[in-house]
Amino acid sequence: MTPNAASSGPSRRSFLASTAVATAAVAGGMPLLTACGGSDSGSREGATSGKAADKLIPTYVASTVAKPDLPSKNGSSAGYTGKVDLAALAVSVPKKLGTGAPLKIMSPLWGTPPKPGCAYYKALDAAAGTKITWQNQDGNTYGQKLGAILASSSIPDMVVVPDWELNNSKMANAVTAKFLDLGPYLAGDKAKKYPNLAAIPSDSWRMSIFGGALRGIPMPTAPASSIVPYYRKDIFDKKGYTVPKSADEFLSWAKEATSAKAKVYACGDMSWIAGSVFGNLAGWNIDDDGKLRYQIERPEYLEALEWVRKLFDAGVVHPDDKAQSGDPGQRFTAGQTLFWVSDSSGWYQKTAEQAKANPDFEMDAMDIFGADGGNPTLTASSPANIWSMIRKGASKETVENALAAADFAAAPYGTKERMLVDYGVEGTHYSVKDGVPVKNDLGNSEVINAWVMLAAPAPYFAHPDFPEVARKQVEWQQRMGAFMKKTSLYGMKVIEPARYANLASQHEQLQIDYVRGHKKLSDVQAAISTWKSSGGDKLRDWYKELIDKNGSGN
């Protein structure tokens, strides 16, 4: 069966290949380098939070269109597990907000772009009152195209900007220099003209303030972890394996389960969860002793690195993961690895993909454990990390048409607008079987990540063809959310001084090399010392002043 999801946000399968995301690795679930932003004249350092931010963002008006079967809890996404009455879908955009004025949008896209003027694009334009020319770019190389566009004088009317592509001060400053302040259209009660945008959680809007102004329309994310350690439950049941509950248990089980001769390995690279296992919060945080520290300064950082190194040294990690080649997800579905760490979308994607090819296939998610078998420490996810932005100089009509498109894209689950965005046109892109919409070949080739990149509703999971997966996704997030902590910078869009922009970059490749046995622990320790002396201690002082001024996010 071809994936047929209806969960908020695009497929993030290829997002994970992004360098800035991949280097989250051992650090605890986020990239080492998180600076972004800028100002109209040079670099506007710092962040806007608290009451100052509240004045810039939309007034929050929750959507009441569809009540979830599983409400959000502990920062989780909401969940819809019952069948939707497709004949009685609600309407969230009763009046077309677009005027039909031309609008050019640049967005990353993973896969083959639909043809201009395809049935899907025509249907969305007709429903939203828009006339969009899509300038879709290869998502795997999107940063290069984004950088070139921001450096030029010719910018599309609307541009999708992922946080992980804002990896240097030049790119970050360009965001503020080139994109419009949306405050005059969305601040406070002005957003009520766009009810679906007004229903986006306020924390996500606060993360959309760049250079002291609201410049991004966010794709909200749930604070509860979206990085999931999946395991092959069908193989565990067949072999009689018990899911590990501590770091030592995992290593012991991994040695037992690995058979190089049979080409079966316990796991891929487990770096993404290591920081949580060893209790290391990501980024900057005021720790329990009252001292402000960066993630690489804590002993837990080295402990997490050493655990992952032990897995590699023991030969329980697939050789292709060590070589960073091939597709880890394919190795997982092929039974070559029994654990696979990926994002939350992988649960549905792989279940749907394998439904006919391998009916016995079953995956589940391991609850992240503390190193000694106690509770883990999970860092709360950023409330948003993708935005759509409107170029400076755009006419009022262009801005309003862009906002109309974003409002349509942010329609909640259980609405006609959401169905159209996610599935296209009934009879053209999908058919209904036993009350469940199922995409056909045209739907799978045209209804892919374009419109969904413009905005999204509050986070949710809903898979009409596999409702049990949605239930498991929400319940796992709810369990893990109980151990989630917000860092001192939670909810702030911080703009670091340009002089510190590349300070942490030396650690990214070093982490990868160390766990694979190419570097020594002394190399990592020396890099930490160098980080402190070459600006880390001064950057700490800068962050302390920022937190003193803006207040702590936790």
C-alpha positions as CSV (number, residue, x, y, z in Angstrom):
1,M,0.0,0.0,0.0
2,T,1.3,3.4,-0.8
3,P,1.6,5.9,2.1
4,N,-1.7,7.6,2.6
5,A,-1.2,9.9,5.6
6,A,-3.3,12.7,6.9
7,S,-1.1,14.0,9.7
8,S,-0.1,17.6,9.9
9,G,3.1,18.7,8.2
10,P,5.0,17.2,5.2
11,S,6.9,14.0,5.0
12,R,10.1,14.6,6.9
13,R,11.8,11.5,5.6
14,S,14.4,13.4,3.7
15,F,14.6,16.3,6.1
16,L,16.6,14.0,8.3
17,A,19.4,13.9,5.7
18,S,20.0,17.6,6.2
19,T,23.4,18.3,7.6
20,A,22.2,20.7,10.2
21,V,19.7,18.1,11.5
22,A,22.0,15.1,11.2
23,T,24.6,16.7,13.4
24,A,22.1,16.8,16.3
25,A,23.4,13.3,16.9
26,V,24.8,12.8,20.4
27,A,24.2,16.4,21.6
28,G,20.7,15.5,22.8
29,G,18.4,16.0,19.9
30,M,19.2,19.3,18.2
31,P,22.0,20.8,16.1
32,L,25.0,22.2,17.9
33,L,24.6,25.4,15.9
34,T,21.2,27.1,16.4
35,A,21.8,30.7,15.6
36,C,19.6,32.4,13.0
37,G,17.9,35.7,12.3
38,G,19.2,39.2,11.6
39,S,18.0,42.8,11.2
40,D,17.4,45.4,8.5
41,S,20.8,47.0,9.1
42,G,23.5,44.6,10.0
43,S,23.0,41.9,12.6
44,R,20.4,42.5,15.3
45,E,21.5,40.3,18.1
46,G,19.4,38.7,20.8
47,A,15.8,37.6,21.0
48,T,12.3,39.0,21.4
49,S,10.3,37.3,24.1
50,G,7.9,37.9,27.0
51,K,5.6,40.8,26.8
52,A,7.5,42.3,23.9
53,A,6.8,39.1,21.8
54,D,3.2,39.0,22.9
55,K,2.6,42.3,21.2
56,L,3.9,41.0,17.9
57,I,2.1,37.7,17.5
58,P,-1.5,36.8,16.6
59,T,-4.2,36.5,19.3
60,Y,-4.7,32.8,19.8
61,V,-8.2,31.5,19.0
62,A,-8.4,27.7,19.3
63,S,-10.1,25.8,16.5
64,T,-13.3,24.0,17.6
65,V,-13.9,22.2,14.3
66,A,-13.0,18.6,15.2
67,K,-12.4,17.3,18.7
68,P,-9.5,14.8,18.8
69,D,-10.0,11.3,20.1
70,L,-6.7,11.7,22.0
71,P,-6.2,15.2,23.3
72,S,-2.7,16.6,23.6
73,K,-1.0,15.7,26.9
74,N,2.5,16.3,28.2
75,G,3.2,18.3,25.1
76,S,2.1,15.6,22.7
77,S,0.4,15.9,19.4
78,A,-3.3,15.3,19.4
79,G,-4.7,12.1,17.8
80,Y,-7.6,11.2,15.6
81,T,-8.3,7.4,15.6
82,G,-12.0,7.3,14.5
83,K,-13.2,7.3,11.0
84,V,-14.2,10.7,9.6
85,D,-17.6,11.2,8.0
86,L,-16.4,12.4,4.7
87,A,-19.8,13.5,3.7
88,A,-20.1,15.8,6.8
89,L,-16.7,17.5,6.8
90,A,-16.7,21.0,8.4
91,V,-15.7,24.1,6.6
92,S,-12.9,26.2,8.1
93,V,-12.6,28.8,5.3
94,P,-16.2,29.7,4.5
95,K,-15.2,32.6,2.2
96,K,-12.4,32.6,-0.3
97,L,-9.8,35.0,1.0
98,G,-7.7,35.0,-2.1
99,T,-8.4,37.4,-5.0
100,G,-6.8,35.3,-7.7
101,A,-3.8,37.6,-8.1
102,P,-0.6,35.8,-9.3
103,L,1.7,34.5,-6.6
104,K,5.1,32.9,-6.9
105,I,6.2,30.5,-4.2
106,M,9.6,28.7,-3.7
107,S,9.5,25.6,-1.6
108,P,11.6,22.5,-1.0
109,L,10.1,19.3,-2.4
110,W,11.2,15.7,-2.0
111,G,10.4,13.6,-5.0
112,T,9.4,14.5,-8.6
113,P,7.7,17.9,-8.8
114,P,4.1,17.8,-10.2
115,K,3.7,19.5,-13.5
116,P,2.6,23.1,-13.5
117,G,-1.1,23.4,-13.9
118,C,-1.7,19.9,-12.7
119,A,-5.2,18.9,-11.4
120,Y,-4.1,19.2,-7.8
121,Y,-2.7,22.7,-8.1
122,K,-5.8,23.8,-10.1
123,A,-8.2,22.5,-7.5
124,L,-6.3,24.2,-4.6
125,D,-6.1,27.5,-6.4
126,A,-9.9,27.4,-7.2
127,A,-10.8,26.6,-3.6
128,A,-8.5,29.2,-2.0
129,G,-8.9,31.9,-4.6
130,T,-5.2,31.8,-5.4
131,K,-3.1,31.6,-8.6
132,I,0.2,30.1,-7.5
133,T,3.2,29.4,-9.6
134,W,5.3,26.9,-7.7
135,Q,9.0,27.1,-7.9
136,N,9.7,23.7,-6.3
137,Q,13.4,22.9,-5.5
138,D,15.1,19.7,-4.6
139,G,14.8,19.4,-0.8
140,N,18.1,17.7,-0.5
141,T,20.0,20.7,-1.9
142,Y,17.6,23.4,-0.9
143,G,20.0,25.3,1.2
144,Q,22.2,26.0,-1.8
145,K,19.2,27.4,-3.8
146,L,17.9,29.3,-0.8
147,G,21.3,30.9,-0.2
148,A,21.6,32.0,-3.9
149,I,18.1,33.4,-3.9
150,L,18.6,35.4,-0.7
151,A,21.8,36.8,-2.1
152,S,20.1,38.0,-5.2
153,S,17.8,40.8,-5.9
154,S,15.1,38.6,-7.4
155,I,13.1,36.8,-4.7
156,P,9.8,35.0,-5.2
157,D,6.8,36.4,-3.5
158,M,6.8,33.7,-0.8
159,V,9.7,31.5,0.3
160,V,9.7,28.4,2.6
161,V,12.6,28.7,5.0
162,P,13.6,25.7,7.1
163,D,15.5,26.5,10.3
164,W,18.4,24.0,9.6
165,E,19.3,25.9,6.4
166,L,20.0,29.1,8.4
167,N,23.4,27.8,9.2
168,N,25.5,31.0,8.9
169,S,25.2,34.6,9.8
170,K,25.0,35.8,6.2
171,M,22.0,33.5,5.5
172,A,20.4,34.4,8.9
173,N,20.8,38.2,8.4
174,A,19.3,37.9,4.9
175,V,16.0,36.6,6.4
176,T,15.4,39.9,8.2
177,A,16.8,42.0,5.3
178,K,14.7,40.3,2.6
179,F,11.4,39.3,4.2
180,L,8.4,41.4,5.3
181,D,7.2,42.3,8.8
182,L,3.8,40.6,9.0
183,G,2.7,42.4,12.1
184,P,0.4,44.9,10.3
185,Y,-1.5,41.9,8.9
186,L,-1.4,39.3,11.8
187,A,-0.5,40.9,15.1
188,G,-3.2,40.7,17.8
189,D,-6.8,40.6,16.6
190,K,-5.8,41.3,13.0
191,A,-5.2,37.5,12.6
192,K,-8.9,36.8,13.2
193,K,-9.3,37.5,9.4
194,Y,-7.3,34.2,9.0
195,P,-8.9,31.9,11.6
196,N,-6.7,28.9,10.8
197,L,-3.6,31.0,11.3
198,A,-5.0,32.4,14.6
199,A,-5.5,28.8,15.8
200,I,-1.7,28.0,15.5
201,P,-0.3,27.8,19.1
202,S,1.3,31.0,20.4
203,D,4.7,29.4,21.1
204,S,5.0,28.6,17.4
205,W,4.4,32.3,16.5
206,R,6.9,33.4,19.1
207,M,9.5,31.3,17.3
208,S,8.6,33.2,14.1
209,I,10.0,36.6,15.3
210,F,13.2,37.4,13.4
211,G,15.0,40.7,14.0
212,G,12.4,42.0,16.3
213,A,9.5,41.5,13.9
214,L,7.0,38.7,13.0
215,R,8.4,37.5,9.6
216,G,7.5,33.8,9.5
217,I,4.3,31.8,9.2
218,P,5.1,28.7,11.2
219,M,4.6,25.0,10.8
220,P,4.0,24.2,14.5
221,T,5.6,21.1,16.1
222,A,4.8,19.3,19.3
223,P,7.1,19.9,22.3
224,A,7.2,16.2,23.1
225,S,10.0,14.4,21.3
226,S,9.6,13.6,17.6
227,I,12.8,11.5,17.5
228,V,11.7,7.9,17.9
229,P,13.7,4.7,18.5
230,Y,11.8,2.2,16.4
231,Y,12.2,-1.6,16.7
232,R,11.0,-4.6,14.8
233,K,8.3,-5.9,17.1
234,D,7.5,-8.8,14.8
235,I,11.1,-10.1,15.0
236,F,11.3,-9.4,18.8
237,D,8.2,-11.5,19.3
238,K,9.5,-14.3,17.1
239,K,12.9,-14.4,18.8
240,G,11.6,-13.8,22.3
241,Y,13.6,-10.6,22.8
242,T,12.8,-8.2,25.6
243,V,12.9,-4.5,24.9
244,P,16.0,-3.1,26.7
245,K,15.4,-0.7,29.6
246,S,19.0,0.6,30.3
247,A,22.1,1.5,28.5
248,D,23.9,-1.7,29.6
249,E,20.9,-3.9,28.8
250,F,20.8,-2.4,25.3
251,L,24.4,-3.2,24.7
252,S,24.1,-6.7,26.1
253,W,20.9,-7.4,24.0
254,A,22.6,-5.9,20.9
255,K,25.5,-8.4,21.1
256,E,23.1,-11.3,21.4
257,A,20.9,-10.1,18.5
258,T,23.7,-9.3,16.1
259,S,24.8,-11.9,13.6
260,A,27.3,-10.6,11.0
261,K,27.2,-13.9,9.2
262,A,23.4,-13.6,8.8
263,K,23.8,-9.9,8.0
264,V,21.6,-8.9,10.9
265,Y,22.7,-6.1,13.2
266,A,21.0,-4.9,16.3
267,C,20.8,-1.3,15.3
268,G,21.8,1.7,13.2
269,D,23.4,4.8,14.6
270,M,21.7,5.4,18.0
271,S,23.2,8.9,18.5
272,W,20.0,10.8,18.3
273,I,18.7,9.4,21.5
274,A,22.0,9.2,23.4
275,G,21.7,12.6,24.9
276,S,18.3,11.8,26.3
277,V,19.5,8.5,27.7
278,F,22.3,10.2,29.6
279,G,20.3,13.2,30.7
280,N,22.0,15.9,28.7
281,L,19.7,18.8,27.7
282,A,20.4,20.3,24.3
283,G,21.7,23.8,23.7
284,W,22.2,26.3,26.5
285,N,20.5,25.9,29.9
286,I,20.7,27.1,33.5
287,D,21.3,23.8,35.3
288,D,20.1,22.9,38.8
289,D,23.2,24.4,40.3
290,G,22.3,27.8,38.8
291,K,25.2,27.8,36.3
292,L,24.6,28.4,32.6
293,R,26.1,25.7,30.4
294,Y,26.2,24.6,26.8
295,Q,25.5,21.0,26.0
296,I,29.1,20.0,25.3
297,E,30.3,21.1,28.7
298,R,28.4,18.6,30.8
299,P,29.9,15.2,31.7
300,E,26.7,13.6,30.3
301,Y,27.8,14.7,26.9
302,L,30.9,12.6,27.0
303,E,29.0,9.7,28.6
304,A,26.5,9.7,25.7
305,L,29.4,9.8,23.2
306,E,31.1,6.9,24.9
307,W,28.0,4.7,24.9
308,V,27.4,5.2,21.2
309,R,31.1,4.4,20.7
310,K,30.7,1.2,22.6
311,L,27.9,0.1,20.2
312,F,30.1,0.8,17.2
313,D,33.1,-0.9,18.8
314,A,31.0,-4.0,19.6
315,G,30.1,-4.4,16.0
316,V,26.4,-4.3,16.6
317,V,25.8,-1.3,14.3
318,H,25.3,-2.0,10.7
319,P,28.4,-1.4,8.6
320,D,26.6,0.9,6.2
321,D,25.5,3.1,9.2
322,K,29.2,3.3,10.2
323,A,30.1,4.3,6.6
324,Q,27.1,6.7,6.5
325,S,25.9,5.1,3.2
326,G,22.6,3.8,1.9
327,D,19.1,4.1,3.4
328,P,18.8,3.2,7.2
329,G,15.0,2.9,6.8
330,Q,15.4,0.3,4.1
331,R,17.8,-1.7,6.2
332,F,15.2,-1.6,9.0
333,T,12.3,-2.9,6.8
334,A,14.6,-5.5,5.3
335,G,15.3,-6.9,8.8
336,Q,19.0,-6.0,8.5
337,T,18.8,-3.8,11.5
338,L,16.3,-4.3,14.4
339,F,16.4,-0.7,15.7
340,W,16.1,2.5,13.6
341,V,16.1,6.0,15.1
342,S,14.1,8.4,12.9
343,D,11.4,11.0,13.2
344,S,7.7,10.4,14.2
345,S,6.5,10.2,10.5
346,G,8.5,7.0,10.0
347,W,6.0,5.0,12.0
348,Y,3.2,5.5,9.5
349,Q,5.3,5.6,6.4
350,K,7.0,2.2,7.0
351,T,3.8,0.5,8.3
352,A,1.9,1.6,5.2
353,E,4.8,0.8,2.9
354,Q,5.1,-2.8,4.2
355,A,1.4,-3.6,4.6
356,K,1.2,-5.6,1.4
357,A,4.8,-6.4,0.7
358,N,5.3,-8.0,4.1
359,P,2.0,-8.6,6.0
360,D,4.0,-9.9,9.1
361,F,5.9,-6.6,9.4
362,E,5.2,-4.8,12.7
363,M,7.1,-1.9,14.2
364,D,6.9,-0.3,17.6
365,A,8.7,2.4,19.6
366,M,11.0,1.7,22.5
367,D,10.4,4.0,25.5
368,I,13.6,6.0,25.9
369,F,15.3,5.0,29.2
370,G,17.7,6.6,31.5
371,A,21.2,5.2,31.4
372,D,20.8,3.3,34.7
373,G,17.3,2.2,33.9
374,G,15.7,5.3,35.5
375,N,13.9,8.1,33.8
376,P,15.4,9.8,30.7
377,T,15.7,13.6,30.2
378,L,14.2,14.7,27.0
379,T,14.7,18.2,25.6
380,A,11.5,19.9,24.6
381,S,11.4,20.3,20.8
382,S,11.3,23.7,19.2
383,P,7.7,24.9,18.7
384,A,8.5,25.6,15.0
385,N,11.4,25.0,12.7
386,I,9.9,25.7,9.2
387,W,8.4,29.0,8.1
388,S,6.9,30.5,5.0
389,M,7.9,34.1,4.5
390,I,6.8,37.0,2.2
391,R,9.3,39.2,0.4
392,K,9.7,42.8,1.3
393,G,8.2,45.1,-1.3
394,A,5.3,42.7,-2.1
395,S,2.1,44.6,-2.8
396,K,-0.8,44.4,-0.3
397,E,-2.7,42.2,-2.7
398,T,0.2,39.8,-3.0
399,V,0.6,39.7,0.8
400,E,-3.1,39.0,1.3
401,N,-3.1,36.2,-1.3
402,A,0.0,34.6,0.3
403,L,-1.8,34.8,3.7
404,A,-4.9,33.3,2.2
405,A,-2.9,30.4,0.9
406,A,-1.3,29.9,4.3
407,D,-4.6,30.0,6.1
408,F,-6.0,27.4,3.7
409,A,-3.0,25.2,4.2
410,A,-3.4,25.5,8.0
411,A,-6.9,24.0,8.0
412,P,-7.5,21.6,10.9
413,Y,-8.2,17.9,10.6
414,G,-11.8,17.1,9.9
415,T,-12.4,19.9,7.4
416,K,-13.0,20.0,3.6
417,E,-9.9,22.2,3.3
418,R,-7.6,19.7,5.1
419,M,-9.0,16.8,2.9
420,L,-8.2,18.8,-0.3
421,V,-4.7,19.7,0.9
422,D,-3.8,16.2,2.0
423,Y,-5.7,14.1,-0.6
424,G,-6.6,16.2,-3.6
425,V,-9.9,15.7,-5.4
426,E,-12.1,12.7,-4.9
427,G,-12.3,10.6,-8.0
428,T,-9.2,12.3,-9.4
429,H,-6.6,11.8,-6.7
430,Y,-8.2,9.3,-4.4
431,S,-11.2,7.1,-3.9
432,V,-13.1,6.1,-0.7
433,K,-12.9,2.5,0.4
434,D,-14.8,1.4,3.5
435,G,-14.9,5.0,4.6
436,V,-11.2,5.6,4.2
437,P,-9.7,7.8,1.5
438,V,-7.0,6.0,-0.6
439,K,-4.8,7.8,-3.0
440,N,-4.4,6.5,-6.5
441,D,-1.2,6.8,-8.7
442,L,-2.1,10.4,-9.7
443,G,-2.7,11.3,-6.1
444,N,0.7,9.9,-5.1
445,S,2.5,11.9,-7.9
446,E,0.7,15.2,-7.5
447,V,-0.4,15.5,-3.9
448,I,3.0,15.8,-2.3
449,N,4.8,18.3,-0.1
450,A,4.0,21.7,-1.6
451,W,0.9,23.2,-0.1
452,V,1.6,21.6,3.2
453,M,4.9,23.6,3.5
454,L,3.1,26.9,3.7
455,A,1.6,26.5,7.2
456,A,0.0,23.8,9.4
457,P,-2.5,23.4,12.2
458,A,-1.7,22.5,15.8
459,P,0.2,19.2,15.7
460,Y,-1.8,16.0,15.3
461,F,-1.6,12.4,14.1
462,A,-4.4,10.9,11.9
463,H,-4.1,7.9,9.6
464,P,-7.5,6.8,8.4
465,D,-6.1,3.6,7.0
466,F,-4.0,2.8,10.1
467,P,-5.7,4.5,13.0
468,E,-3.8,2.2,15.5
469,V,-0.5,3.8,14.4
470,A,-1.9,7.3,15.2
471,R,-2.9,6.0,18.7
472,K,0.5,4.6,19.3
473,Q,2.3,7.7,18.1
474,V,0.3,9.9,20.5
475,E,0.6,7.6,23.4
476,W,4.3,7.3,23.0
477,Q,4.7,11.0,22.9
478,Q,2.5,11.3,26.0
479,R,4.7,8.9,27.9
480,M,7.9,10.5,26.8
481,G,6.5,14.0,27.3
482,A,6.3,13.3,31.1
483,F,10.2,13.4,31.1
484,M,10.4,16.4,28.8
485,K,12.2,19.6,30.0
486,K,12.3,23.0,28.4
487,T,15.6,24.7,28.2
488,S,16.3,28.3,29.3
489,L,16.0,29.3,25.7
490,Y,12.7,27.5,24.9
491,G,10.5,29.4,22.6
492,M,13.0,32.1,21.8
493,K,14.3,32.8,18.3
494,V,17.9,33.7,19.2
495,I,20.2,35.6,16.9
496,E,23.8,35.0,18.0
497,P,26.5,37.6,17.3
498,A,28.1,36.8,13.9
499,R,31.5,36.5,15.5
500,Y,30.3,33.3,17.2
501,A,28.5,31.8,14.3
502,N,31.0,29.0,13.5
503,L,32.2,28.4,17.0
504,A,30.4,25.1,17.5
505,S,30.9,23.7,13.9
506,Q,34.2,22.0,14.8
507,H,32.2,19.5,17.0
508,E,29.8,18.3,14.3
509,Q,32.2,16.1,12.3
510,L,34.2,15.3,15.5
511,Q,31.2,13.7,17.1
512,I,30.6,11.5,14.0
513,D,34.3,10.5,13.8
514,Y,34.7,9.8,17.5
515,V,31.7,7.3,17.8
516,R,33.0,5.5,14.7
517,G,36.5,5.1,16.2
518,H,38.3,7.6,14.0
519,K,39.1,10.0,16.8
520,K,40.1,9.7,20.5
521,L,38.3,10.9,23.6
522,S,41.2,13.3,24.2
523,D,40.4,14.9,20.8
524,V,36.9,15.6,21.9
525,Q,38.1,17.0,25.3
526,A,40.6,19.2,23.6
527,A,37.9,20.5,21.2
528,I,35.8,21.4,24.2
529,S,38.6,23.3,25.8
530,T,39.3,25.1,22.5
531,W,35.6,26.0,22.2
532,K,35.7,27.6,25.6
533,S,38.9,29.6,25.0
534,S,38.1,30.7,21.5
535,G,34.8,32.3,22.4
536,G,32.6,29.8,24.3
537,D,33.1,31.5,27.6
538,K,32.4,34.9,26.1
539,L,29.3,33.5,24.4
540,R,28.1,32.2,27.7
541,D,28.3,35.8,29.1
542,W,26.3,37.0,26.1
543,Y,23.6,34.4,26.7
544,K,23.5,35.1,30.4
545,E,22.8,38.7,29.7
546,L,20.2,37.8,27.1
547,I,18.4,35.5,29.6
548,D,18.7,38.1,32.4
549,K,17.0,40.6,30.0
550,N,14.3,38.4,28.5
551,G,13.7,35.9,31.2
552,S,14.2,32.1,31.1
553,G,12.2,29.9,28.7
554,N,11.9,27.3,31.5
